[in-house]
Amino acid sequence: MSKHHEFCTATALRVLTVWHQESIGSKGYNPATNFAGAANKYINNHASGSGQMVDAEGNYYYVSHPPLAYYLPYAVFSALHIEPDVLPLQYFNLFVNLLCGLGIYLLARKLLPDSNWVGLLAATIYWFTPAVLWFQSNVYMSDMMAQPFYIAAFLLALYLLEKPKAITAIGLAIVCFLGTYTTWFGMLVAGSFGLYFVFRAFSRPKYFWVVGLLMLSQVAALGLMAWQYSQIAGWDAYLAELGHRFGVRGLNMHQSIFSSALPIALNYLANYGFLLLLASLLLINWHGIANVNTLRLANLALLPIILLHLLLPEYSGHDFTVLYLAVPLSLWVPMQLVSIGSKWLWLIGWFAIVSCPVLFVVVNPYGDHSYNNDLYSAELDDAQMFINEPDDAVLFMIGGIPSPQTLWYAKRNVKRVLNEAEAIGFLRSRAINSGVLFEWPPRCDEFQKTKTIYLQPNEP
């Protein structure tokens, strides 16, 4: 793990490792981020923004997302007796990626059943866009696990539009429950589908049952998550954490969709390249080939993505949020190509598709160095400074804090302090007799060990 948002993978691995070390039940099935051992407790590393999501044993919790995305790989690893590690998590992510591509194939065949090639073309486009190649292989987090539920909900919604059945409506509600229990994007997906079915219900009242089930699924998912996370430190602490996170990620006086528009556009271009330009070109033919299926695609697939950028503009600056567009884009392009049938457009289309893996390799070059000439091993190299330190010594850092990747590799928490006096005060408050002080000098990129602190056993 190194650059390009692999801090997301490290965040997931920290939670999975803590559960593996101290059992998931001991943490109330909540995403704790403090490793085993007294020297790692009461240290808030990239976890609680408000600083209040801490339990009585000194474990801080990362509750920016619901917990299902942690449960799924944990259940697989536990069943297979696999210790949480980078490679197993990548394999799990790739398996989810495989299922998503198969779901895209089914969606495309459902939207354009008269074409034998549209499904294969759609799955190919999906699997080989740079966004999917990176964020559904190297990078794993709740944001990526939203994708299969998004696709499944879309497919079930299409079946309901074609022929409303109780079993399909219940299935859609269950999928939307799981999607929202995974990430906030799931709530936008459920809300978008629910709004669509409200309008459909005026002409076909059966759809009001669909709307009711979707609402019930969201109340259940949000209620379960809120109750669960409130058990950590109480309702006040959880509400303070929610307020802090939305204040950072959501609409505020310092951030708006307009100020975020350029970074978001650049992220889309970097992750889809010529494919995005081709999709824009094909929009010219919207009115010429518009049909019921195409309108369904636009209404059901794009709305939650638009809402995400409008409601969470700062969060949208993270380029993993562009992953969701892979779903409508990988459906829109082949549908248009098949419908129009122009040889020139097909030639341009294949060029756009082939350029995607090429762009991926340029942005994420093979070898020892990243696109910015950073060593891919940098986080692991940094962790070596912590790995050999005694397990019963608290690790302190002046001037900075290691990345989640470094912390996971070291399997240690590192407390940030202003000076040695603060470090000594923390040791005394925790009745711990030793600590190791590191410093991140203001003019240096690397941190270094500066001192080992020992307290007398009986010192007050």
N, C-alpha and C positions, 0 to 999 in steps of 0.2 A: 504494500500500500504506500502510495506517495501522493502525487499531485492530482489535480482535476477531480475534486469532490470525493476522493476516497476517504475523507474524514467522515462521510456518511457511513461507509462500510465499517470504519473503526468504531463509530458510535454504536452501531448494531452489535458488533463483536464484543464491545465492552459489556453491554447488557447481557449477552449470551454467556460470556465468560463468568460474570458475577453469579449468574444463576447456576452455572456449572460448578463453581467453587463452593457456594454456600446454600444451594438449592433454591428453586424458584418459589417454593412455598414460604421460605423464611423472609422473602421480600414482598409477600402479599400478592404475588404474580404481577408486580409492578416493575418498570424498567429502572432498576438501580444501577449506579455507575461507580460505586466504590468497591475496589477489589478486597479480597479477604485479608484479614490482619488488622490489628489495632492501629498500626502506623498509616493505614490508608483511609481511616474514617475521619469524618468531619472536614472533608476537603471537597470543595465544590469545583470540579473540573468540567467545564463545558456542559453543565447539566441544568441547574436551576437559574434562570435569568433573574428571578426575584430574590433568590437566595433562601426562600422559605420552604422549598420542597425537600425537607430533610426529616428522617424519622428519628426515633429516640436512640437508635444505635449509631447515628452519625452517617447514614447512607443518604446521599443526594439522588434525586430521581429526575430523569429527562422525560417530561410529560407533554412535550410539544405536539406529540402525535398519540393517537390511540395505540393499544398494545398488540394488535393481532399480527402485525408484520414481524414482531419478535417471536410470538408464539409458534408460528409455522415452521421456521427453520429449527427452533429449539426442539419442537416435537419430532422432527425428522432426525436430528442429530441424536436425540435421546433414544429413539427407537433403534437406530443403527449403532448406538454406542460410539459415537464420534465426538471427539472434543471440538468445541468451536474453534475454527481456524479460517484463514483467508481462503484457501483453496476449496474446502467443503462449501463455504458460503457462496463462492463463485459458481460451483456446480449447481447448487440449489437455485441460484439466480438464473442460470442458463436453462434449467429445466422449466422454470416459470416462463422464460422467454420462448421456449419451444411451444408451450401450451398457448401462449398469446398469439404466435404465428398461426397455429391451427385454428384458433378462434377467428382471426382475421380472414382466413380461407373460408370458413363457414359464413361469416358476415358478407363477404363479397359474393359468394354463390347465392345467398339469400336476397341480396340487393339486385343482382343481375343474373337470374337463374338460366337465362337462355345462352349464356357464354360458358364454354368449357374451360377457357383459359383465365378468366378474370380472377378466380380464386387463387390459382398458382402464382399469377403475377402479383396479386395483392400481398400474399405471404412473403414473396421474394423481396418486394419493396420494403415491407415492414422489417424483416430480419436484417437487411443490409443498409438501413439508414445509419449514419454515424451516431445519432442519439441512442438508438436501440443497441447498437454494437457495444457502446461503452456503458450505458446506464442499466442495461439488463445483462451485464456480464461482470465487469469489474466493480461497479458501484451498487451496493444494496442498502436500501433503507425503506421506510414506509412509503415514501414518494414513488418508488419503483413498483412496490407490491400492489399499488392501486390499479395498475394496468390490467391484470386479468379480470378483476371485478368490473372495471369499466367496460371491457369488451363483452363479458358475459351478460352484463345488464343491457347493453346495446342490442345484443342478439335476442335476448328474451323479450325486450320491448318490441322488436320487429315482429316476433311471433304473436305477441298480443295484438298488435295493430292488424295483423292478417286475420287472426281468429282468436278472440278472447276466451280463455279457459281459466278455470279456477286454479288448476295446478300450475299453470304458467305464471299467473299473477302472484301466487305464493312464492314460486321460485324467484321471481324478480325481486320481491320484498326481501327474501333471505339473502340474495346476492347483494342488494343495496345495504342491508344491515352489515354484512361482512365488509363491504367496501368502506362504509363510514367508520366501522370499528378498526379499520386499517389506517385511514388518513382522512383529513378534512375534505380532500377532493371528492371522496365518495359521497359526501353530503351534497355537493354541487351537482354531481351526476344524478343522484336521486331527486333533487329538487328540480332539475331541468326536465327529467322524464315526467315527474309529477305534474309540472306546469303544462307540459304537452298533453297529457292525458286529461287534464281538467278541460281544456278546449275541446278535445275529442268527445268528452262525456256529454256535452250539451246536445250532440246529435246521436250519441249512443250511450245511454245512462249506465250501462254495465261497467263503463270505465271508472265510474265513481268508486267502485270497489277497489280498483287498482290504486287510485289516489289514496284511499283510506289505508290500504295495506302499506303503501310507501311511507305515509306519515307515521304509521305505527312502527315501522322498521327503524325510522330515524330517531324517534323518541326513545325506543329501546336501546339503540346503539349509543346515543349521546348520554342517556341516563345511566347506562351501565358503566361507561367510561368515567363519567363525573363521580358516581358513587365510589368506584374503585380507587380513583386518584385522590378523592377526599379522605380516604382512610390513611393516607401517608402522614399528613400533618394537619388535617382538619379542613373545613370548607373555606375558611378565610385565607389560608395559605394557597389553596388551589385556585380560588378566584383571583388572588393577587398574581399568581403565575400566569393565568389566562390573560389578565389585563396587561401584564408586562409583554407577553409574547405578541399579542395583537397590536400593542402599541409600537412594537419594533417592526413586525411584518406587515401590518395592515395599513389602512388609510390613516394618515396623520398630516399635520401641517407642514412637515418637512419632506414628505414623499407623496407623489401622486402618479397615476398611470401615465401622465404626460411626461414627467421627468424620467420615468422608467422606460418609455417607449423605445428609445434608441438602443439601450443595452439589450432589451428583450428582442428587438428586431435582429440585432447582430448575433445573439445566441441562436435564434432560429436559422439564420443564414449559415452559421458555422456548423450546425447539426443536420441540415438538410440540403444545403448547397443548391445545385442546379435543379434538384427535384422540386424545391419550393418555387423556383422561378417557372418551372414547367407547369405546376399547379396554378400559378397566377395567370399564365398564358391561357390555360384551358378555361379559366373563368369567363373569357370572352364568349364562349359558346354556351354559357349557362342557360340563356333563354331559348337557344336553339334546340337543346336536348333535354330540357327540364322535364322530369316526370315525377310520379308520386314517390318512387324509391329515392331519387336524388334529393327531393325536398325532405324526406325523412332523414336522410343522412345529415343534411345541413342543420336541421332542427334539433336532432338528438345528440349529435356528436360534437358540434362546435360550441354549443352554449355553455357547458361547464368549463371549458377552457377559457372562454371570454370572461366568464364570471370570476374565475381564479385570478386573472390579471387585473381585473377591475377592483376586486375586494382586497387582494394581497399584493399590491404593487412592489413592495420591497422584497418580499419573498420571491416574486416572479423574476427578480434579477439573477437568481440562481439558475444556471442553465439546465439543471436537471428537470425544471418545470416544463421545458419544451418537449419532453418525452411524450406527453399526452397527445400532441398533434400527430404523432406517428400513426395513430388509429384512423382518424378521418382522412389523413393524407394518403395513406397506403390503400385506402378504398376509393378515394376520389379520383386519383390519377388513372388507375386501370379501368375504372368505369367509364371515364371520359374517353380514353384511348380506344376502348372496345366500341363505344357508342359512335364515335366520330369515324373511326376506321381509316384515317388518312395515313398513308405510308410515310410521309414526311414527319408527321407527329409521332409515329411509332419509332422512327429513327431517333428523333430527339428524345423520346421517352427512354429508350434503351441507353442512350448516352448519359442521361440524367441518373438512371439507376446504377450504371457501372461506375459513375463518378463518385457515388456515395462511399464505397469502401476505399477508394483512392483518397478522398478527402479525410476519411477516418485515419488512415495511416499517416497522412501529413500532420494532422492535429495531434495524433498520439503515436509518435514515431517509435519503431522498435529499437532496441539497444539499451544502453545504460542511461541515456539522457532524454529528458522530455523536450517538448517543443521550445520551451524557454531555457533550454540547456541546463536544467536542474537534474541532479542525480535522482533516479527513481529510488535508490536505496537510502536517500537522505534521512527519512524518518526512522528506518531501522538502525542506521548508524548512530543517530542521536540517542536511541533507546539504550544502546550499549553502555552509555554513561550511567544509567540507572540500574541496569540488570545486576551488576556485581555488588551493589550496595546491600548492607544487612537488611533482612526483612523486618527487623524490629526497630529500624531507624526511620524517622519521618523525613521525607525528601522535601526540601524547601527551594524555591526559586525566587531570586530578586530580579525584577525588570521584565519579566515575561512569563509565559506559561507554555509548556510543550503542547504539540498538536494531539488530537485524539489518537492518531496513528501511532505516535511515539509512546503515548501512555499505554495503549493496548500492547504494543510489542514488549514494553517493560513490565507489564502487568502490575503497575504501580500508579498510585495517585501522587501528585506533586502539589504542594501548597505554595501559593504565591504570597510573598511577604515583602514589605518595604525595606526591612533591614534585619540585622541579626537579632536585635532586641525583640522584635515581634516574633521571630522564630523561637527564641527562648521562652517567651511568654506562652506560646502555643504548647510547647513541650510541657511546661509546668502545669498548664490547665488540663492536659490530658494524662498527666502522671507518666510520661514517657521520658526515658533518660538519655536518649541519643537522637541526633538528627544530622543530616548532611545538607550543607548549604551550597547551592549553585547560583551562578550569576549570569545574567544575559546582558552584557554591556551594551549601552545605547548605540555604540558605533560598530558593533560586531553582529554578524549573523548567527554565530554559534555561541552556545552557552558553555560554561566551564565550571568545574568543581573548585570551590574556593576554601571550604573549611568543613571539618567535622566537629559537631558540638556534642559535648558530654556534660550531663548534669550529675551532681552527686546524688546517690540513691535517696538520701534522707533530706535533700535540700527542699525547703518550703517553696 
